[in-house]
Amino acid sequence: MREISQEILDHMPDPIAKMVWEKWIEDGKARLKTPHNEAQKCQAMAR
């Protein structure tokens, strides 16, 4: 499973790459890492 920190995701300059990561997180293929390096699955946010 892929992991990315929220800070990196928030400051990603490429909007397409950010959308891909968000889709992976939504599909359960990726996890967000907390500032304390604890990985967690995230629920997709309603848009």
KAURNOR-V493577 format. One record per residue. N is the residue number from 1. SS is DSSP state (alpha for helix, beta for strand, coil for the rest). PSI is psi in whole degrees, 0 to 359 (none if undefined). Layout:
BEGIN
N;SS;PSI
N;SS;PSI
END
This chain:
BEGIN
1;coil;142
2;beta;151
3;beta;146
4;beta;146
5;beta;152
6;alpha;323
7;alpha;316
8;alpha;316
9;alpha;319
10;alpha;332
11;coil;18
12;coil;122
13;coil;335
14;coil;111
15;alpha;329
16;alpha;316
17;alpha;319
18;alpha;318
19;alpha;321
20;alpha;313
21;alpha;317
22;alpha;322
23;alpha;317
24;alpha;318
25;alpha;315
26;alpha;320
27;alpha;355
28;coil;14
29;coil;352
30;beta;159
31;beta;149
32;beta;140
33;beta;137
34;coil;169
35;coil;339
36;coil;19
37;coil;30
38;coil;120
39;beta;145
40;beta;147
41;coil;144
42;coil;142
43;coil;145
44;coil;140
45;coil;140
46;coil;135
47;coil;none
END
